[in-house]
Amino acid sequence: MTGATRIIAIRHGETAWNVETRLQGHLDIGLNVRGQWQAARAAEALADEDIAAIYSSDLSRASATAQAIADKSSRLGARQLRLNNGLRERGFGIFEGQTYAQIASDWPEESKRWRQRDPHFAPHGGETLTQLRDRIAATVNTLASQHVGEQIVLVAHGGVMDALYRLATRQTIESPRTWDLGNAAINRLLWTPDGLSLVGWSDTRHLEDAETLDETST
C-alpha cells in the first residue's frame, strides 16, 4: 500500500513482577527465565521477516526482548537496536512497585478510578490514560513516517500494546478490554498518515510449547 508502514508490535517477555501482579511502570525490571525464553522464541519466529528497523522502549525488559530479535534477524537494517523512551510503559507514580491488592488496600479511591479506566486519572507522579495514548500516538507517527513502504518492529509494554489496539480500532480509552496483551505475542498493524489499522493480533503460535519450561526456574 502506498504511503503505508507495516508494524510488528511486541510486548516484552515475562518478568517476576508480571507474575506477582506488581506494577512496573517506569521501574526497570528485567526478564525472568520464562521471559528470556519468550524473547528467544519471538526472535526465532521473526528471523526471516523483512525488517527495516527495530525500535524499543529503553526499559530493560523491553530492550532485552528487542535485542534478542535484533540478534537473530537476517536483515542488516534490523541488527542495530534503536531505543526510544516514547515507547515506555505508562508512568504509574506512587503505584509503581505495588501489587494490585496493595493498591486497593492503600489507595481505595484511586484504585477504583484506575480500575474503571478513568481517562483523566493519574496516580500521584504518574500519567493519565489520555497522556499515555497521546504519547504513543505521537511516537508511532514519528517512527512509522520514517519507514514508509517498509516494515518495522516496536517492542514495548502492555499499556503501550493496549493503546495501539485502541488507536487501530478507534475504541475509546474507557472501553473494557476484550483483547489479549500477552507477553511476547506478535501483533501486526498498518500505519498511514490517516492513522493505524489492525492487521492481526496476539499471535502466540511460537509460544505453544511453553509447558516444556521448568516452572520452578522462573
C-alpha positions, 0 to 999 in steps of 0.5 A: 500500500502506498504511503503505508508502514507495516508494524510488528508490535511486541510486548516484552517477555515475562518478568517476576513482577508480571507474575506477582501482579506488581506494577512496573511502570517506569521501574526497570525490571528485567526478564525472568527465565520464562521471559528470556525464553519468550524473547528467544522464541519471538526472535526465532519466529521473526528471523526471516521477516523483512525488517527495516528497523527495530525500535524499543522502549529503553526499559530493560525488559523491553530492550532485552526482548528487542535485542534478542530479535535484533540478534537473530534477524537476517536483515542488516537494517534490523541488527542495530537496536534503536531505543526510544523512551516514547515507547515506555510503559505508562508512568504509574507514580506512587503505584509503581512497585505495588501489587494490585491488592496493595493498591486497593488496600492503600489507595481505595479511591484511586484504585477504583478510578484506575480500575474503571479506566478513568481517562483523566486519572493519574496516580500521584507522579504518574500519567493519565490514560489520555497522556499515555495514548497521546504519547504513543500516538505521537511516537508511532507517527514519528517512527512509522513516517520514517519507514514508509513502504517498509516494515518495522518492529516496536517492542514495548509494554502492555499499556503501550500494546493496549493503546495501539489496539485502541488507536487501530480500532478507534475504541475509546480509552474507557472501553473494557478490554476484550483483547489479549496483551500477552507477553511476547505475542506478535501483533501486526498493524498498518500505519498511514498518515490517516492513522493505524489499522489492525492487521492481526493480533496476539499471535502466540503460535511460537509460544505453544510449547511453553509447558516444556519450561521448568516452572520452578526456574522462573 
